[in-house]
Amino acid sequence: MVSLPNPLDNRVRSYYPSRRILNDRGIKKALESGYIEILPTIDPSDTTRIQPATLDVKIAEVDEINRLDNFQHERPNWIGLRVIHAGSWVEAALTETVLINHERLNKEPKGPQFMLHSAEARSSFCRLGGFMGNSGLGRSYLQRWGDKSVYTPINPGNFGPNHWEFAFGERIAQMFFFVDPFADLSFTSMHEGCCHALPSGDEVRSFEMGIEVQENLQIKLLHDKGFFEVAPKLVWFQGYVQVHASDEAYRIRKLDGVLKFSDRDALKDELRESIDIRNGYTIQPNESIVVKTLERFKLSPHIGIRFWDNFSSRRFCKRGYDHLQGMTWLRNTNLVELTDGWIDPGYEGVFGRQPKGYGGRVIRPGDAIGWGQVFFFPTGVEKPYGSKDLGSQHQEKKQI
């Protein structure tokens, strides 16, 4: 019999704790308990930093620039302290360092690793060609920033045609906190020859969290019970929610000079150019397109969905994926297995995808263009997307 997923089901184990993520209450409790440490401490009056299941993070500067296309080996010319170049991926420093288990492990030497973090580009950057590189999140380390703070690096990329300049402290990404609530059981079994719970494990298991749904029938059960709605119909495949291209799409025009990210809304009409994909559209290098999905979502506070693009190990859709075959594979190694967008619990509205790929990726109406990793939060979240003090910008969105 199919049952609802349970984050504290000890039978659901994984070596890498990517199966579970903290919700907003869980993040706050982990901060209070010292399992997550942010230096300098975020301003508690800023109610928008902790979102329903992520932490918004801000850019300090770009430290390293590399080309996305592996056939082009020379690095781009440096043109600005916080510029993410067209056709590049970068290492960018954040304004704060995010430390995981730092204080707790000092008190419990060589203790279990309960948590890891992962970054996702914010949707406002994704629509312009931005994404989080598959190298993901750099290792947190301490380094002086002037005299005041320390930072954590991330690895965003820009598949679009424009150079984008960010202001210091502008929000660029959101951070998930993966948690393995049973890491202490594996730890004690490995080090002491037995398997018993530690006080630290009991504390982590009290943090509110969601769990990845990996079975098609569980996705269907959550949908049937009204935890989320997909119109006109739900399609699942190998444990993912699958979305498909409509016939509505546009590409991002190349504009002159370096564009300020803060000007993106004012430049919207200049940047967008409608394209016809009805007979198939081949994406060109450094051409960012946005395709409206056939599906519209309505998520309860119990469901969040993380999307992925350009799967290579599992061929979800053969049509349109010639760019992942033969020699073109070499050009695409920086663009496969990409995390590609997060829909917060409580979101309602349309959704757009930004398919990427060198070497002839073709998009047609009806094509599968995204695969959603569903997370179920049994206790919901404290503040669903659209809550008045979260600064939600896209609730009940009707246009991409």
N, C-alpha and C positions, 0 to 999 in steps of 0.2 A: 504494500500500500504506500502511495506517495504521501510524504509529510512535508510540512514547511521546514526550510533549512534552519538550523540552530547554530549560532556561532560558538556555543559552549558544548557542542557535541564532540567529545574527545576522539570519536572514530574518524572525524574529518581532520586529517593531519597533512602537513606538507613540509618539506625540508625548508623551503623559502616561504616566509609568512605572508604571501601575497593573497591568501584566500580571505583574509579578514581586514577591514579597515575601521578605524575609530570614527564615531559620529561626533558632532560638535560637543555634546556633553562629555564624551570619552576623551576628546582632545583637551578640554578644560581640566578634567580630573587628572590626566597624565601630566599636564603642566603643573598643577598644584602638588602632585606627588613627586615630581622631580624626574619622571621617566622621559619627559621631553623638556629640554631647556632651550630658551631663546635668548640670545645675547645680542644687543641689549634687549631688555624685556619690552614686549609690545605694549603700547598705550592701552590700558583697559577701557578707556572711554571710546576707543575706536571699535564700535560694535560690528564693523564690516570685515575685520581681519579674519575672524573665525566664521567660515561659511558652514552650510549644513553638514559637510563631511570632509572639509579641507581647510587649509590655512592659506590665505593669500600672501604671496611673497613679492618683494620689491627689488628692483635692479639697482646695483651700485655702479658697476662699470663692466665693460667687455675686456677680458684679459687675453683672449686668444681667438684667432679667426682661421677657419679652414673652409675649403671649397666643398660643396656637396657632391659635385660630379667628380668621380674618381679618375676620369680621363683627363681632367685638368689639374695638374699637380702644383702649379704655382699658387701661392696664397694671394688673396685680394690685398690691394693697397689699403693701408690703415687710413680711415677718413674721419674718425671721431671716437671719443671716449666711450659713448654708449650707443653706437650705431651697429645694428645687426644688418650686415650686407646682404644684398640680393644674391641668391644662390650660394649661401654659406651656412655653416653651423659654427657656433661660437661657444667658448666657455665664458660665462658671465657670473660675476660675483653679486651676491645678494647683500642687502643692507644689514641683514642679521645672520648670525650663525645659528643653525638649528642642530642641537646635540641630542642624540638618542641614548637613553640609559646612562648618561654621563655621570650624574651624581650618584645614582643608585648603584652602579657598578663599582664606584669607589668605595661604597660601604659594604659591598658584597663582592670581593675580588674574584675575578674570573667567573662571574655569575652568568646565568643564561641570557642570551640576546632575545629579548621579547619583541623588539620593534625595529623596523626599518622605515625609511621614508622614500617617496617617489614623487616626481614633479610632472605636471601637466600644463601646457601653455593655456593661457586664458583665451576664451572664445573670441574676444575682440582682436587679438593678434592672429588667431587661426584664420579668420575670415580674410586677412590680408596676405596670407601665404605663410604665416608662422606656424611652428609646431615644436614639440619637444623631441630632440634627437634621440635615437635609440640607445645612446650611451646614458641617457636619462639624467641622473642626479649625481653630481660630483661628491666626493667624500668631504664631510664637514671638517674644517680645520681652523685653527686659530691663527690670525694674522692681524696686525694692527692696521686700522683704517684711520689715518691721521692719528689722533690721540684718543679716539672715542669708542670705537667698536670693532667688531670682528665679523667675519662673513662666511657664507656657504656658497659654493659654486653650483650652477646648473648649466645644461647644454641645450639651449634653444637653437632652432634652425629657421631659415627663411627661404622657402621655395619660390617666393614671388619675385617680381621684376624690379621692385623698389627697395632702396635703402631706407631703413626706418631708424630714426633717432629717438631714444627714450630720455626722459628727464630723470635725474637722480631721485630715487624713491618712488618711481612710477611702478604700478603693479604689472607684472609680466607673466606670472605663473601662479599655480595653486599646488599645494603640497598635500599628498595623502600620507597617512601614517598606518602602515601595515603592522599587524600585531599577530603574534603566535601566542595565544593564551596558555599553551601547554608546554612552552619551552623549558620550564623548570623540570618537567617530568623526564624529558629526553636528557637534560643536563645531569640530573642526579643518577639516572640509569647509567650514563656513560662514565661518570666520575666516581660513583660510589658503589656501583654494582647492584643498585636497586633503583626502584622508581617510586619516589614519593614527592608530594607537593611541598614547595617552599612558601614561606610567608609572602615573598615577592610575587610568586605565581598567583596566590589567592588575591593579592591586591590588583594585579593586572586583569584577572578574570572578573573583577568588579567594574571594569571600565566598559561603558556601553560601546557596542561595535556592530558592524554588519558583516555578512558573510557572502562570498561569491556563490552564485547559483550556477551549477555546472550541468544540470540535467534538464533536458527538454521538458520532461513531464513536470518538474518543479516550476519551471518558467510558466508553463500552461496553468498550473494550479494557482500561482500568484496572480496571474491575469484573470482567471475565472473567479477568484475570490475578491476581485476589485482593488487589489493593491496598486495596479497600474492599468492604463488603457492605451491601446495602440489602434489608431484608425487609418485606413479602412479595415485592416486586419493585421493580426499578429503573425509574423513568420519567424520561426526559430530554426537554428541549424547548429548541430554539434555543441549545444550548450550556450549559444549566443542568440541574441535578438538580431535579426538581419534586416537591414534597411535598403531601399532601392531608389534608383534615380527617377525623378519625374522628368518632364520635358522643359522645366524651368531652370536656367543656369546663366551665370555671367562669369566673365573673367576680369581680373584686375589689370587695368591699364598701367603701362609704364609712364610715370611722370618725371619731369626733369628735377635733378638735384636730389638732395637728401630730405626726406619727408619727416616731419615731426609726428610722432605717434599721437600726441595730444590733439593734432589737427585732423584726425581720421574722419570724424563725423562731418566736419566742414568740407572735406574733400570727397565725400561719398559719391556724389554725382559724377565727378571727374574720374574717379577710380573705377567705377563699374561700367562694363560694356556687355550687354546681353549677347549670348551666343546661341546658335541653333545646334542642338545635339541630336535631333530626331533621326538623322541618318548616320549617327556615330561621330564623335568628336575626338581627335587625337591630341592629347596634351603635349605641348612643346616644352623643352627644357626652360626652366625659370618662368613658366607660365602658371599662374595660380588661378584655378577656377573654383567656383562655389556652385554646388548642385543642390537644389531643393529636393528633399526626400518625398516619396509618396506618402510616407507615414507621418502622422501627427501624434505627439505624446501627451499623456496626462499622468504624471507620477504622483503617488501619495507620498506622505512623509516617510514611508517605509522603503522606498525604492530609489536607488541611484544607478545610473548606467554609464560605464566607461567604454568609449568606442575605440576600435582599432582599425588600421588600414594596412594594405599591402602585405598580407600574410604570405609567407613563402613556404613554410613547412606543411601547411594544410591548404590545398588548393580549393578554396570555397567556390570560385567562379572562374572557369577556364577562359571564357570569352573576355577579351579586353586586357588580358594579362601577359601578352607577348613580351612585355618589358622585363618579366622575371624569368625569361628563358634565354639560353645560349649566352653569347658574349655580352648582351645588354645587362645581364645580371651584375657584371662588374661595375656598371655605372649606377646601379640601384642599391648597392650594399648599405648606403647611408639612409635609405628610404624604405626599408622593409621592416615588418613587425613594429610599426609605429603606433604608439599610444596617440589617439587622435580625437580627443574631446570628451568632456564629462558633462552629463546632465544631472543636475542636483535633485535630490528628493524634493518634491513639491512643484517641480517645473511643469508648466503646461504651455504648449504651443508647437509651432512648426520647427523643423530642424533642417540644417544644411550640412553637407559634407564637402570636404576639400580634397578630392582624390589626387594623388601625386604619383610621379614615376617618369624617369627618362626612358627613351627608346620606344615610344609608341603606345603608351597606355590609351585605350579607347574607351569612351564612356557613351552609353546609349540609354534611352529611357527604358526602365525596367531592370537594368543591370543592378546586381548587388554591389553596393558601394560602401558598406560599413557593417561592422559586427560589434554588437553591444554586449559587454560583460556586465551582467546584472548583479547588483549587490542588494541584499535584503537586510533591513534593519528591524528586528522584531519590536524594539521599543520606539521606533521612529526616530526623528531628530527633534531637537529643541526648537529650532527655527527653520522651517522649510523655506525653500526658495520663494521669493515674493514677500517675505516678512518685511515690515516697513523699515526696520533698522538695519537690514542687510545690504541695502543699495542695489538690489536686483534690478537689472536693466531690460531683461528680455521676457518677462512673464507675459503669457498670453500673446506671444509674438505671432504675427500673421504673415510676415514677409521675411525672407532670408536676407 
